[in-house]
Amino acid sequence: MKAAYFVTFDGLKVKETVELRKLLREQKIDYEVIKKTLLKLAFKKHKLNIDVDKISGSLGMAIGFEDEITPAKVLGNFSKEHPALKLAGGIYENKLIDQKQALALAKLPGKEELLTKLVWLVQYPVSGLVNVLQGNLRGLVYALKAMSEKKV
């Protein structure tokens, strides 16, 4: 996994949970409702020193395998529309992060956004150069046309 984020979902309706699972599945993010006892055992087995008791309420866990930020963004956006879901923290770079850090990560641009910006930044100077060169060629064509019209 690249990152995992914990949510509390006390009061979230079944219909909203199904909607959340669908959104996460579309982004190739696994989501599981998990017991804290089992989570403690898993962390102990993988030698992660993470105290899950800091998080209160029913616990859900979204696991991102392709991108570190996308799970936080999806959960953060969903929690804006559904206040019963609260981003409680997560695991980022094998360290427990708190709610504040998880919300900060949710505000960062995702991988797709960054790639789009990169393509635009690479393309923009090239398109500007093309426009400048076309301007010179266009000027030459206009001058040749004007000269040919004068001769006729």
C-alpha angles and dihedrals in degrees: 000000000000095000141343129207129201124218134184113217107180107154096017111139122235091244090054091047090053089049091050092049090050092051091049093046090053088058092046093249121144118225125193136171102228138191114237092226092058091044091053090052092049092050091048091050092052092043095243112151097214125143109214093181088082088074115076128202133026109336130222125179127206114197122200116202099173105034135023098210105040096074091052091047094050093047092044093050092045092050090055090062096035111040092187088074113073127185102231103181137282151206115282121170089353092300130108113249124196129233094269092054092046091052090049090053089049089060094054119099114263128240094265092050092050093048090050091051091048092052090048092050092050093044098045099070091044092051090048090053091049090052092050092049091047089052091057092047091047090051090051091050091050091049092049091047091050091049092050091050092052092053094052 
